[in-house]
Amino acid sequence: MTDQTLHKRFEFGTVFGGDGRVLAEQKREKKFFTPEEVEAIRAKAYQDGETNAIARAQAAQAAAVQALADAAQTGLGLMADTIHRNKEASVQLALVCAQKIAAEALERFPDAPLRAALDALGQEIETATRLVLYARDPDEALQTVATEAAIFAGFPGAIQFRDRPTSPAGAFEIVWNEGRAEFDPQAVFEVLRTQLQEALEAEAYHRQRSAP
């Protein structure tokens, strides 16, 4: 056991200077308090406790809000995926319906696409000397429709009809000196399908890019 543990250095409570000024004063633990001081201490302790309780409540509230935000974000992501899948299913259903309706319309009005094409080509073919129309089994009814539609569109020349056995039903191709035009119901449907699928994929891509 050392001398330091056996002997404690004596410390003066107050140190005075040569002129009597207090140079240092040891702080003494206060053992007695007035009622006012007790009340002040009690109020301070209550305030500190209340502040800590408010801080804990605010921290808990912030954590709850963050949990709700995370849950909402997850829910929104799932909902967006569900909406996208529903859109895809709706597009597929619409395409099937459109294909059936188009097939039914083409069966009832087989000459409508040819009339519309010749009408749209009015300015293109009005100076042509000859039209060649390719179609599968261009019968007399088709030839009559094409001739009448061409005259109505302002075409003054003659139309030659050529059989193309490989053409789909309702498809045709019109060729003249300076150009050509064709119509294929299945090709139109495939273009429509591709464009709708690309639109859905673009929407999904932008949704993923904008997601946090």
Order of alpha helices (4+ residues) and beta strands (2+ residues): alpha-beta-beta-alpha-alpha-alpha-beta-alpha-beta-beta-beta-alpha
